[in-house]
Amino acid sequence: HFNVFVFMISAFFVGIVIYYICVAWRVIPFAAVNLSVALRGISENCGVYLVAFIFSITGFFWTISWFYILFGVMDSMDKAYETVHRQQGGTPNSDNAEDQKSDPIQGIVFLALLVSLYWTSKILLNVVQVSVAGVMATWCFVKNDAEGCCSPGVYSSLFRSVTFSFGSICMGSLFEAIVTMIRVLLQSTRDQSNRNSCEGCGPIIFCLLECIAKCLEDILDYFNQWTWVYIGIYGYSYLESGRKVVELFKARGFTTFITNDLIYHVLRFTNVIVGILTGIVAILVQSQVDKSHTTDDNMSYLYGSIESSPPPAALSMGLGFFVGISISCVMMQVVKSAVNTLIV
């Protein structure tokens, strides 16, 4: 009976894969045309890449600033608790002081800061997506305003994103940030219970809750990527855009999902290829620099002594891969948003 059950489950999933391949095969030409047109539209308005890089760098510095703020706030609260206990005649290391440090207020402050981290990061990312949708819409309907690196279509779309549509972006980003925060907290709690070797149903419950939160996060991210397109093209509110997305899936069904999925895998593969090529270039540059400036085989001009460290080629490959894939991810995200705009 067990073998029959396994066979039925395997046959079911094989059937799903075969059905997906059959449907995807018919959609490939449509996806290829959308990708080609999107690349053409973005190449004629390449200033949108600059917008994406500026917001990505802003997000990087925001994350660094957030950690600085977090450590400063927590340290300030700890010192405030210690001051209160000294005034009450206690000592900072007493049990009462430890109880004060575990005060719920500190947890609430940490949660508020965590929401601010994810919320701001999501806003920066989504402003770019809305701007790209606006640029592609301008390129399709008013092409004269969307020709050139920094065409009127680029800065007008960015202006609408950070003014008229900013409230809708903030609202949708807040939902994403809250779900992400819940998922991160559940994951942290589960990891903590595993480190403490907790027995019983606790770890299993946390694992299930984390899985549910992850699924909700993925669904919301996928739903919102279409919502930003409607906001960027038509200037709808977040809720109105959500209703339009539902109508889109009702009208086009599985085709929209498969087209988006195919293009996603193409762009993801492109990211990896760019990262590998950048790593190879970094290795070549590092070897040429070492040959020009050092004669000792145990020394590297860029990395110093290599006797107690990874080989310079590995370090260069890793650094080049990281830089290449980071830049490529920003550019491919722009292309992906452009393709979504054409599909809508």
PyMOL commands that set and color helices and strands:
alter all, ss='L'
color gray80, all
select helices_A, chain A and resi 2-43+47-87+95-101+104-141+143-145+152-162+166-195+202-234+238-252+254-293+312-343
alter helices_A, ss='H'
color red, helices_A
select strands_A, chain A and resi 299-300+304-305
alter strands_A, ss='S'
color yellow, strands_A
deselect
rebuild
show_as cartoon
